[in-house]
Amino acid sequence: MSAIQRQTEDEDAFWRKLVLPQEDRMRLGIPWQGGYRWFRSPNVVCLEQWRRKKAQGARLQRKER
C-alpha cells in the first residue's frame, strides 16, 4: 500500500468519527450542503470518493510507465 493510499484511508477514518453517515443525516432531516459525506452501506460509494480514487489510480499508472 502506498503512502498516499494510507493517508487517504487515515483521513477517511478521521472524518467518519466526526461526521454522521448520510443515511442517519437523511433520517434526521439534515440536508447535505457539500463537504465530506460517507455511507454506512457497503454497496454505496460516494461519487467524490470514487472520482478521487480513480484520479489517484490514473496518476499511479502514469508514474509506472
N, CA, C, O and CB atoms as a CASP TS submission, in Angstrom:
PFRMAT TS
TARGET T0000
AUTHOR 0000-0000-0000
METHOD Language model
MODEL 1
PARENT N/A
ATOM      1  N   MET     1       0.853  -1.172   0.000  1.00  0.00           N
ATOM      2  CA  MET     1       0.000   0.000   0.000  1.00  0.00           C
ATOM      3  C   MET     1       0.897   1.234   0.000  1.00  0.00           C
ATOM      4  O   MET     1       1.855   1.322   0.769  1.00  0.00           O
ATOM      5  CB  MET     1      -0.970  -0.001   1.226  1.00  0.00           C
ATOM      6  N   SER     2       0.573   2.180  -0.872  1.00  0.00           N
ATOM      7  CA  SER     2       1.392   3.382  -0.976  1.00  0.00           C
ATOM      8  C   SER     2       1.081   4.350   0.171  1.00  0.00           C
ATOM      9  O   SER     2       0.072   4.224   0.866  1.00  0.00           O
ATOM     10  CB  SER     2       1.164   4.071  -2.336  1.00  0.00           C
ATOM     11  N   ALA     3       1.969   5.299   0.336  1.00  0.00           N
ATOM     12  CA  ALA     3       1.785   6.302   1.394  1.00  0.00           C
ATOM     13  C   ALA     3       0.545   7.155   1.132  1.00  0.00           C
ATOM     14  O   ALA     3      -0.133   7.568   2.073  1.00  0.00           O
ATOM     15  CB  ALA     3       3.029   7.203   1.502  1.00  0.00           C
ATOM     16  N   ILE     4       0.248   7.420  -0.134  1.00  0.00           N
ATOM     17  CA  ILE     4      -0.934   8.226  -0.479  1.00  0.00           C
ATOM     18  C   ILE     4      -2.207   7.480  -0.108  1.00  0.00           C
ATOM     19  O   ILE     4      -3.135   8.074   0.439  1.00  0.00           O
ATOM     20  CB  ILE     4      -0.942   8.577  -1.988  1.00  0.00           C
ATOM     21  N   GLN     5      -2.261   6.184  -0.400  1.00  0.00           N
ATOM     22  CA  GLN     5      -3.448   5.401  -0.063  1.00  0.00           C
ATOM     23  C   GLN     5      -3.644   5.342   1.445  1.00  0.00           C
ATOM     24  O   GLN     5      -4.766   5.463   1.936  1.00  0.00           O
ATOM     25  CB  GLN     5      -3.340   3.983  -0.638  1.00  0.00           C
ATOM     26  N   ARG     6      -2.549   5.154   2.182  1.00  0.00           N
ATOM     27  CA  ARG     6      -2.636   5.117   3.646  1.00  0.00           C
ATOM     28  C   ARG     6      -3.139   6.446   4.194  1.00  0.00           C
ATOM     29  O   ARG     6      -3.984   6.478   5.089  1.00  0.00           O
ATOM     30  CB  ARG     6      -1.269   4.778   4.261  1.00  0.00           C
ATOM     31  N   GLN     7      -2.614   7.541   3.653  1.00  0.00           N
ATOM     32  CA  GLN     7      -3.027   8.864   4.119  1.00  0.00           C
ATOM     33  C   GLN     7      -4.512   9.081   3.841  1.00  0.00           C
ATOM     34  O   GLN     7      -5.233   9.600   4.694  1.00  0.00           O
ATOM     35  CB  GLN     7      -2.184   9.970   3.441  1.00  0.00           C
ATOM     36  N   THR     8      -4.972   8.690   2.660  1.00  0.00           N
ATOM     37  CA  THR     8      -6.385   8.850   2.312  1.00  0.00           C
ATOM     38  C   THR     8      -7.262   8.024   3.236  1.00  0.00           C
ATOM     39  O   THR     8      -8.296   8.509   3.696  1.00  0.00           O
ATOM     40  CB  THR     8      -6.632   8.449   0.854  1.00  0.00           C
ATOM     41  N   GLU     9      -6.874   6.790   3.517  1.00  0.00           N
ATOM     42  CA  GLU     9      -7.654   5.940   4.418  1.00  0.00           C
ATOM     43  C   GLU     9      -7.663   6.496   5.835  1.00  0.00           C
ATOM     44  O   GLU     9      -8.683   6.433   6.521  1.00  0.00           O
ATOM     45  CB  GLU     9      -7.099   4.519   4.420  1.00  0.00           C
ATOM     46  N   ASP    10      -6.534   7.037   6.276  1.00  0.00           N
ATOM     47  CA  ASP    10      -6.478   7.651   7.608  1.00  0.00           C
ATOM     48  C   ASP    10      -7.384   8.866   7.689  1.00  0.00           C
ATOM     49  O   ASP    10      -8.081   9.067   8.684  1.00  0.00           O
ATOM     50  CB  ASP    10      -5.042   8.050   7.958  1.00  0.00           C
ATOM     51  N   GLU    11      -7.372   9.685   6.626  1.00  0.00           N
ATOM     52  CA  GLU    11      -8.243  10.862   6.602  1.00  0.00           C
ATOM     53  C   GLU    11      -9.707  10.451   6.614  1.00  0.00           C
ATOM     54  O   GLU    11     -10.515  11.050   7.324  1.00  0.00           O
ATOM     55  CB  GLU    11      -7.948  11.726   5.368  1.00  0.00           C
ATOM     56  N   ASP    12     -10.057   9.430   5.830  1.00  0.00           N
ATOM     57  CA  ASP    12     -11.442   8.953   5.816  1.00  0.00           C
ATOM     58  C   ASP    12     -11.862   8.448   7.194  1.00  0.00           C
ATOM     59  O   ASP    12     -12.975   8.725   7.642  1.00  0.00           O
ATOM     60  CB  ASP    12     -11.615   7.838   4.771  1.00  0.00           C
ATOM     61  N   ALA    13     -10.990   7.717   7.863  1.00  0.00           N
ATOM     62  CA  ALA    13     -11.295   7.199   9.202  1.00  0.00           C
ATOM     63  C   ALA    13     -11.519   8.358  10.178  1.00  0.00           C
ATOM     64  O   ALA    13     -12.428   8.309  11.006  1.00  0.00           O
ATOM     65  CB  ALA    13     -10.148   6.278   9.710  1.00  0.00           C
ATOM     66  N   PHE    14     -10.699   9.383  10.079  1.00  0.00           N
ATOM     67  CA  PHE    14     -10.837  10.554  10.951  1.00  0.00           C
ATOM     68  C   PHE    14     -12.197  11.228  10.733  1.00  0.00           C
ATOM     69  O   PHE    14     -12.915  11.499  11.695  1.00  0.00           O
ATOM     70  CB  PHE    14      -9.690  11.563  10.689  1.00  0.00           C
ATOM     71  N   TRP    15     -12.551  11.500   9.464  1.00  0.00           N
ATOM     72  CA  TRP    15     -13.798  12.184   9.178  1.00  0.00           C
ATOM     73  C   TRP    15     -15.004  11.339   9.535  1.00  0.00           C
ATOM     74  O   TRP    15     -16.041  11.882   9.915  1.00  0.00           O
ATOM     75  CB  TRP    15     -13.855  12.568   7.728  1.00  0.00           C
ATOM     76  N   ARG    16     -14.895  10.023   9.421  1.00  0.00           N
ATOM     77  CA  ARG    16     -16.024   9.152   9.781  1.00  0.00           C
ATOM     78  C   ARG    16     -16.333   9.221  11.270  1.00  0.00           C
ATOM     79  O   ARG    16     -17.467   8.970  11.680  1.00  0.00           O
ATOM     80  CB  ARG    16     -15.728   7.707   9.383  1.00  0.00           C
ATOM     81  N   LYS    17     -15.344   9.556  12.075  1.00  0.00           N
ATOM     82  CA  LYS    17     -15.589   9.720  13.511  1.00  0.00           C
ATOM     83  C   LYS    17     -16.347  11.013  13.799  1.00  0.00           C
ATOM     84  O   LYS    17     -17.083  11.100  14.782  1.00  0.00           O
ATOM     85  CB  LYS    17     -14.263   9.707  14.283  1.00  0.00           C
ATOM     86  N   LEU    18     -16.168  12.012  12.944  1.00  0.00           N
ATOM     87  CA  LEU    18     -16.765  13.330  13.182  1.00  0.00           C
ATOM     88  C   LEU    18     -18.109  13.552  12.490  1.00  0.00           C
ATOM     89  O   LEU    18     -18.942  14.312  12.982  1.00  0.00           O
ATOM     90  CB  LEU    18     -15.816  14.385  12.738  1.00  0.00           C
ATOM     91  N   VAL    19     -18.321  12.892  11.353  1.00  0.00           N
ATOM     92  CA  VAL    19     -19.485  13.168  10.514  1.00  0.00           C
ATOM     93  C   VAL    19     -20.443  11.979  10.557  1.00  0.00           C
ATOM     94  O   VAL    19     -20.026  10.828  10.431  1.00  0.00           O
ATOM     95  CB  VAL    19     -19.055  13.470   9.054  1.00  0.00           C
ATOM     96  N   LEU    20     -21.726  12.273  10.735  1.00  0.00           N
ATOM     97  CA  LEU    20     -22.747  11.221  10.697  1.00  0.00           C
ATOM     98  C   LEU    20     -22.822  10.624   9.294  1.00  0.00           C
ATOM     99  O   LEU    20     -22.617  11.335   8.310  1.00  0.00           O
ATOM    100  CB  LEU    20     -24.133  11.780  11.124  1.00  0.00           C
ATOM    101  N   PRO    21     -23.112   9.330   9.189  1.00  0.00           N
ATOM    102  CA  PRO    21     -23.307   8.755   7.857  1.00  0.00           C
ATOM    103  C   PRO    21     -24.523   9.379   7.173  1.00  0.00           C
ATOM    104  O   PRO    21     -25.457   9.836   7.832  1.00  0.00           O
ATOM    105  CB  PRO    21     -23.475   7.226   7.949  1.00  0.00           C
ATOM    106  N   GLN    22     -24.494   9.389   5.858  1.00  0.00           N
ATOM    107  CA  GLN    22     -25.551  10.037   5.092  1.00  0.00           C
ATOM    108  C   GLN    22     -26.935   9.466   5.416  1.00  0.00           C
ATOM    109  O   GLN    22     -27.916  10.208   5.459  1.00  0.00           O
ATOM    110  CB  GLN    22     -25.270   9.896   3.608  1.00  0.00           C
ATOM    111  N   GLU    23     -27.017   8.155   5.643  1.00  0.00           N
ATOM    112  CA  GLU    23     -28.315   7.550   5.956  1.00  0.00           C
ATOM    113  C   GLU    23     -28.911   8.145   7.238  1.00  0.00           C
ATOM    114  O   GLU    23     -30.116   8.386   7.303  1.00  0.00           O
ATOM    115  CB  GLU    23     -28.169   6.024   6.101  1.00  0.00           C
ATOM    116  N   ASP    24     -28.078   8.383   8.253  1.00  0.00           N
ATOM    117  CA  ASP    24     -28.554   8.978   9.507  1.00  0.00           C
ATOM    118  C   ASP    24     -28.922  10.445   9.327  1.00  0.00           C
ATOM    119  O   ASP    24     -29.897  10.928   9.904  1.00  0.00           O
ATOM    120  CB  ASP    24     -27.491   8.842  10.596  1.00  0.00           C
ATOM    121  N   ARG    25     -28.139  11.139   8.530  1.00  0.00           N
ATOM    122  CA  ARG    25     -28.427  12.556   8.279  1.00  0.00           C
ATOM    123  C   ARG    25     -29.781  12.718   7.595  1.00  0.00           C
ATOM    124  O   ARG    25     -30.527  13.647   7.903  1.00  0.00           O
ATOM    125  CB  ARG    25     -27.318  13.191   7.417  1.00  0.00           C
ATOM    126  N   MET    26     -30.102  11.807   6.658  1.00  0.00           N
ATOM    127  CA  MET    26     -31.378  11.890   5.948  1.00  0.00           C
ATOM    128  C   MET    26     -32.546  11.653   6.907  1.00  0.00           C
ATOM    129  O   MET    26     -33.578  12.318   6.814  1.00  0.00           O
ATOM    130  CB  MET    26     -31.420  10.871   4.793  1.00  0.00           C
ATOM    131  N   ARG    27     -32.375  10.696   7.830  1.00  0.00           N
ATOM    132  CA  ARG    27     -33.441  10.414   8.806  1.00  0.00           C
ATOM    133  C   ARG    27     -33.688  11.598   9.732  1.00  0.00           C
ATOM    134  O   ARG    27     -34.823  11.851  10.135  1.00  0.00           O
ATOM    135  CB  ARG    27     -33.087   9.178   9.636  1.00  0.00           C
ATOM    136  N   LEU    28     -32.628  12.321  10.068  1.00  0.00           N
ATOM    137  CA  LEU    28     -32.759  13.473  10.956  1.00  0.00           C
ATOM    138  C   LEU    28     -33.204  14.732  10.215  1.00  0.00           C
ATOM    139  O   LEU    28     -33.482  15.759  10.835  1.00  0.00           O
ATOM    140  CB  LEU    28     -31.443  13.733  11.659  1.00  0.00           C
ATOM    141  N   GLY    29     -33.269  14.648   8.899  1.00  0.00           N
ATOM    142  CA  GLY    29     -33.702  15.799   8.116  1.00  0.00           C
ATOM    143  C   GLY    29     -32.615  16.828   7.907  1.00  0.00           C
ATOM    144  O   GLY    29     -32.912  17.990   7.630  1.00  0.00           O
ATOM    145  N   ILE    30     -31.358  16.425   8.035  1.00  0.00           N
ATOM    146  CA  ILE    30     -30.238  17.333   7.823  1.00  0.00           C
ATOM    147  C   ILE    30     -29.825  17.246   6.358  1.00  0.00           C
ATOM    148  O   ILE    30     -29.307  16.213   5.934  1.00  0.00           O
ATOM    149  CB  ILE    30     -29.040  16.990   8.770  1.00  0.00           C
ATOM    150  N   PRO    31     -30.039  18.295   5.579  1.00  0.00           N
ATOM    151  CA  PRO    31     -29.668  18.227   4.163  1.00  0.00           C
ATOM    152  C   PRO    31     -28.158  18.298   3.976  1.00  0.00           C
ATOM    153  O   PRO    31     -27.443  18.906   4.773  1.00  0.00           O
ATOM    154  CB  PRO    31     -30.340  19.354   3.385  1.00  0.00           C
ATOM    155  N   TRP    32     -27.689  17.664   2.903  1.00  0.00           N
ATOM    156  CA  TRP    32     -26.255  17.713   2.596  1.00  0.00           C
ATOM    157  C   TRP    32     -25.964  19.051   1.942  1.00  0.00           C
ATOM    158  O   TRP    32     -26.606  19.414   0.957  1.00  0.00           O
ATOM    159  CB  TRP    32     -25.818  16.523   1.665  1.00  0.00           C
ATOM    160  N   GLN    33     -25.005  19.785   2.479  1.00  0.00           N
ATOM    161  CA  GLN    33     -24.681  21.120   1.977  1.00  0.00           C
ATOM    162  C   GLN    33     -23.285  21.169   1.395  1.00  0.00           C
ATOM    163  O   GLN    33     -22.654  22.226   1.365  1.00  0.00           O
ATOM    164  CB  GLN    33     -24.814  22.151   3.084  1.00  0.00           C
ATOM    165  N   GLY    34     -22.808  20.047   0.939  1.00  0.00           N
ATOM    166  CA  GLY    34     -21.455  19.984   0.406  1.00  0.00           C
ATOM    167  C   GLY    34     -20.496  19.532   1.492  1.00  0.00           C
ATOM    168  O   GLY    34     -20.872  19.434   2.660  1.00  0.00           O
ATOM    169  N   GLY    35     -19.277  19.262   1.113  1.00  0.00           N
ATOM    170  CA  GLY    35     -18.290  18.803   2.083  1.00  0.00           C
ATOM    171  C   GLY    35     -18.224  17.290   2.162  1.00  0.00           C
ATOM    172  O   GLY    35     -18.739  16.593   1.287  1.00  0.00           O
ATOM    173  N   TYR    36     -17.595  16.785   3.203  1.00  0.00           N
ATOM    174  CA  TYR    36     -17.383  15.351   3.348  1.00  0.00           C
ATOM    175  C   TYR    36     -18.682  14.651   3.711  1.00  0.00           C
ATOM    176  O   TYR    36     -19.459  15.150   4.524  1.00  0.00           O
ATOM    177  CB  TYR    36     -16.317  15.069   4.406  1.00  0.00           C
ATOM    178  N   ARG    37     -18.911  13.499   3.107  1.00  0.00           N
ATOM    179  CA  ARG    37     -20.032  12.650   3.490  1.00  0.00           C
ATOM    180  C   ARG    37     -19.623  11.200   3.227  1.00  0.00           C
ATOM    181  O   ARG    37     -18.764  10.914   2.394  1.00  0.00           O
ATOM    182  CB  ARG    37     -21.343  13.032   2.701  1.00  0.00           C
ATOM    183  N   TRP    38     -20.263  10.305   3.960  1.00  0.00           N
ATOM    184  CA  TRP    38     -19.988   8.885   3.775  1.00  0.00           C
ATOM    185  C   TRP    38     -21.256   8.099   4.009  1.00  0.00           C
ATOM    186  O   TRP    38     -22.220   8.595   4.593  1.00  0.00           O
ATOM    187  CB  TRP    38     -18.869   8.405   4.718  1.00  0.00           C
ATOM    188  N   PHE    39     -21.237   6.854   3.540  1.00  0.00           N
ATOM    189  CA  PHE    39     -22.403   5.995   3.616  1.00  0.00           C
ATOM    190  C   PHE    39     -22.058   4.744   4.413  1.00  0.00           C
ATOM    191  O   PHE    39     -20.999   4.148   4.217  1.00  0.00           O
ATOM    192  CB  PHE    39     -22.908   5.627   2.207  1.00  0.00           C
ATOM    193  N   ARG    40     -22.949   4.350   5.305  1.00  0.00           N
ATOM    194  CA  ARG    40     -22.740   3.162   6.120  1.00  0.00           C
ATOM    195  C   ARG    40     -22.858   1.892   5.273  1.00  0.00           C
ATOM    196  O   ARG    40     -22.155   0.913   5.522  1.00  0.00           O
ATOM    197  CB  ARG    40     -23.748   3.126   7.278  1.00  0.00           C
ATOM    198  N   SER    41     -23.736   1.907   4.283  1.00  0.00           N
ATOM    199  CA  SER    41     -23.969   0.748   3.429  1.00  0.00           C
ATOM    200  C   SER    41     -22.710   0.426   2.619  1.00  0.00           C
ATOM    201  O   SER    41     -22.149   1.317   1.980  1.00  0.00           O
ATOM    202  CB  SER    41     -25.168   1.001   2.487  1.00  0.00           C
ATOM    203  N   PRO    42     -22.257  -0.833   2.635  1.00  0.00           N
ATOM    204  CA  PRO    42     -21.031  -1.172   1.914  1.00  0.00           C
ATOM    205  C   PRO    42     -21.197  -1.137   0.395  1.00  0.00           C
ATOM    206  O   PRO    42     -20.205  -1.045  -0.327  1.00  0.00           O
ATOM    207  CB  PRO    42     -20.561  -2.539   2.334  1.00  0.00           C
ATOM    208  N   ASN    43     -22.433  -1.209  -0.098  1.00  0.00           N
ATOM    209  CA  ASN    43     -22.630  -1.221  -1.544  1.00  0.00           C
ATOM    210  C   ASN    43     -22.837   0.171  -2.135  1.00  0.00           C
ATOM    211  O   ASN    43     -23.118   0.298  -3.327  1.00  0.00           O
ATOM    212  CB  ASN    43     -23.807  -2.087  -1.885  1.00  0.00           C
ATOM    213  N   VAL    44     -22.702   1.209  -1.321  1.00  0.00           N
ATOM    214  CA  VAL    44     -22.854   2.585  -1.794  1.00  0.00           C
ATOM    215  C   VAL    44     -21.501   3.274  -1.674  1.00  0.00           C
ATOM    216  O   VAL    44     -20.867   3.261  -0.619  1.00  0.00           O
ATOM    217  CB  VAL    44     -23.957   3.355  -0.981  1.00  0.00           C
ATOM    218  N   VAL    45     -21.079   3.872  -2.774  1.00  0.00           N
ATOM    219  CA  VAL    45     -19.814   4.599  -2.782  1.00  0.00           C
ATOM    220  C   VAL    45     -20.117   6.045  -3.140  1.00  0.00           C
ATOM    221  O   VAL    45     -20.783   6.326  -4.136  1.00  0.00           O
ATOM    222  CB  VAL    45     -18.787   3.965  -3.788  1.00  0.00           C
ATOM    223  N   CYS    46     -19.635   6.929  -2.340  1.00  0.00           N
ATOM    224  CA  CYS    46     -19.801   8.358  -2.581  1.00  0.00           C
ATOM    225  C   CYS    46     -19.064   8.721  -3.874  1.00  0.00           C
ATOM    226  O   CYS    46     -17.916   8.319  -4.064  1.00  0.00           O
ATOM    227  CB  CYS    46     -19.267   9.200  -1.371  1.00  0.00           C
ATOM    228  N   LEU    47     -19.712   9.475  -4.759  1.00  0.00           N
ATOM    229  CA  LEU    47     -19.101   9.820  -6.039  1.00  0.00           C
ATOM    230  C   LEU    47     -17.785  10.572  -5.867  1.00  0.00           C
ATOM    231  O   LEU    47     -16.845  10.368  -6.635  1.00  0.00           O
ATOM    232  CB  LEU    47     -20.061  10.652  -6.860  1.00  0.00           C
ATOM    233  N   GLU    48     -17.719  11.437  -4.865  1.00  0.00           N
ATOM    234  CA  GLU    48     -16.491  12.187  -4.649  1.00  0.00           C
ATOM    235  C   GLU    48     -15.325  11.247  -4.336  1.00  0.00           C
ATOM    236  O   GLU    48     -14.219  11.430  -4.845  1.00  0.00           O
ATOM    237  CB  GLU    48     -16.679  13.197  -3.513  1.00  0.00           C
ATOM    238  N   GLN    49     -15.580  10.248  -3.502  1.00  0.00           N
ATOM    239  CA  GLN    49     -14.528   9.289  -3.162  1.00  0.00           C
ATOM    240  C   GLN    49     -14.144   8.452  -4.377  1.00  0.00           C
ATOM    241  O   GLN    49     -12.959   8.207  -4.602  1.00  0.00           O
ATOM    242  CB  GLN    49     -14.983   8.375  -2.013  1.00  0.00           C
ATOM    243  N   TRP    50     -15.113   8.014  -5.157  1.00  0.00           N
ATOM    244  CA  TRP    50     -14.834   7.199  -6.333  1.00  0.00           C
ATOM    245  C   TRP    50     -14.002   7.983  -7.331  1.00  0.00           C
ATOM    246  O   TRP    50     -13.037   7.458  -7.887  1.00  0.00           O
ATOM    247  CB  TRP    50     -16.137   6.719  -6.984  1.00  0.00           C
ATOM    248  N   ARG    51     -14.367   9.236  -7.564  1.00  0.00           N
ATOM    249  CA  ARG    51     -13.617  10.078  -8.509  1.00  0.00           C
ATOM    250  C   ARG    51     -12.198  10.328  -8.016  1.00  0.00           C
ATOM    251  O   ARG    51     -11.250  10.314  -8.801  1.00  0.00           O
ATOM    252  CB  ARG    51     -14.338  11.417  -8.726  1.00  0.00           C
ATOM    253  N   ARG    52     -12.054  10.558  -6.708  1.00  0.00           N
ATOM    254  CA  ARG    52     -10.722  10.802  -6.151  1.00  0.00           C
ATOM    255  C   ARG    52      -9.845   9.560  -6.302  1.00  0.00           C
ATOM    256  O   ARG    52      -8.683   9.672  -6.694  1.00  0.00           O
ATOM    257  CB  ARG    52     -10.821  11.211  -4.665  1.00  0.00           C
ATOM    258  N   LYS    53     -10.386   8.375  -5.994  1.00  0.00           N
ATOM    259  CA  LYS    53      -9.611   7.140  -6.128  1.00  0.00           C
ATOM    260  C   LYS    53      -9.295   6.835  -7.574  1.00  0.00           C
ATOM    261  O   LYS    53      -8.207   6.345  -7.877  1.00  0.00           O
ATOM    262  CB  LYS    53     -10.360   5.974  -5.512  1.00  0.00           C
ATOM    263  N   LYS    54     -10.229   7.117  -8.480  1.00  0.00           N
ATOM    264  CA  LYS    54      -9.995   6.893  -9.899  1.00  0.00           C
ATOM    265  C   LYS    54      -8.868   7.803 -10.391  1.00  0.00           C
ATOM    266  O   LYS    54      -8.002   7.365 -11.148  1.00  0.00           O
ATOM    267  CB  LYS    54     -11.289   7.138 -10.712  1.00  0.00           C
ATOM    268  N   ALA    55      -8.878   9.061  -9.963  1.00  0.00           N
ATOM    269  CA  ALA    55      -7.832  10.004 -10.365  1.00  0.00           C
ATOM    270  C   ALA    55      -6.478   9.584  -9.802  1.00  0.00           C
ATOM    271  O   ALA    55      -5.463   9.691 -10.491  1.00  0.00           O
ATOM    272  CB  ALA    55      -8.181  11.427  -9.898  1.00  0.00           C
ATOM    273  N   GLN    56      -6.451   9.111  -8.564  1.00  0.00           N
ATOM    274  CA  GLN    56      -5.194   8.653  -7.971  1.00  0.00           C
ATOM    275  C   GLN    56      -4.661   7.440  -8.710  1.00  0.00           C
ATOM    276  O   GLN    56      -3.456   7.327  -8.932  1.00  0.00           O
ATOM    277  CB  GLN    56      -5.385   8.325  -6.488  1.00  0.00           C
ATOM    278  N   GLY    57      -5.549   6.530  -9.092  1.00  0.00           N
ATOM    279  CA  GLY    57      -5.138   5.350  -9.842  1.00  0.00           C
ATOM    280  C   GLY    57      -4.548   5.722 -11.190  1.00  0.00           C
ATOM    281  O   GLY    57      -3.561   5.126 -11.623  1.00  0.00           O
ATOM    282  N   ALA    58      -5.141   6.699 -11.857  1.00  0.00           N
ATOM    283  CA  ALA    58      -4.632   7.160 -13.147  1.00  0.00           C
ATOM    284  C   ALA    58      -3.248   7.781 -12.981  1.00  0.00           C
ATOM    285  O   ALA    58      -2.372   7.574 -13.820  1.00  0.00           O
ATOM    286  CB  ALA    58      -5.602   8.175 -13.782  1.00  0.00           C
ATOM    287  N   ARG    59      -3.047   8.541 -11.905  1.00  0.00           N
ATOM    288  CA  ARG    59      -1.729   9.142 -11.667  1.00  0.00           C
ATOM    289  C   ARG    59      -0.688   8.068 -11.399  1.00  0.00           C
ATOM    290  O   ARG    59       0.439   8.155 -11.885  1.00  0.00           O
ATOM    291  CB  ARG    59      -1.787  10.125 -10.489  1.00  0.00           C
ATOM    292  N   LEU    60      -1.069   7.046 -10.617  1.00  0.00           N
ATOM    293  CA  LEU    60      -0.131   5.967 -10.310  1.00  0.00           C
ATOM    294  C   LEU    60       0.234   5.189 -11.564  1.00  0.00           C
ATOM    295  O   LEU    60       1.390   4.799 -11.729  1.00  0.00           O
ATOM    296  CB  LEU    60      -0.723   5.025  -9.261  1.00  0.00           C
ATOM    297  N   GLN    61      -0.722   4.956 -12.445  1.00  0.00           N
ATOM    298  CA  GLN    61      -0.456   4.222 -13.675  1.00  0.00           C
ATOM    299  C   GLN    61       0.479   5.020 -14.582  1.00  0.00           C
ATOM    300  O   GLN    61       1.345   4.437 -15.235  1.00  0.00           O
ATOM    301  CB  GLN    61      -1.768   3.904 -14.407  1.00  0.00           C
ATOM    302  N   ARG    62       0.319   6.336 -14.631  1.00  0.00           N
ATOM    303  CA  ARG    62       1.208   7.168 -15.443  1.00  0.00           C
ATOM    304  C   ARG    62       2.630   7.135 -14.913  1.00  0.00           C
ATOM    305  O   ARG    62       3.580   7.138 -15.696  1.00  0.00           O
ATOM    306  CB  ARG    62       0.703   8.604 -15.484  1.00  0.00           C
ATOM    307  N   LYS    63       2.792   7.104 -13.587  1.00  0.00           N
ATOM    308  CA  LYS    63       4.123   7.058 -12.978  1.00  0.00           C
ATOM    309  C   LYS    63       4.830   5.739 -13.281  1.00  0.00           C
ATOM    310  O   LYS    63       6.050   5.709 -13.438  1.00  0.00           O
ATOM    311  CB  LYS    63       4.021   7.259 -11.465  1.00  0.00           C
ATOM    312  N   GLU    64       4.061   4.642 -13.364  1.00  0.00           N
ATOM    313  CA  GLU    64       4.650   3.333 -13.591  1.00  0.00           C
ATOM    314  C   GLU    64       5.161   3.180 -15.008  1.00  0.00           C
ATOM    315  O   GLU    64       6.043   2.357 -15.253  1.00  0.00           O
ATOM    316  CB  GLU    64       3.647   2.253 -13.291  1.00  0.00           C
ATOM    317  N   ARG    65       4.643   3.935 -15.936  1.00  0.00           N
ATOM    318  CA  ARG    65       5.045   3.812 -17.350  1.00  0.00           C
ATOM    319  C   ARG    65       6.404   4.324 -17.599  1.00  0.00           C
ATOM    320  O   ARG    65       6.879   4.288 -18.734  1.00  0.00           O
ATOM    321  CB  ARG    65       4.098   4.527 -18.238  1.00  0.00           C
TER
END
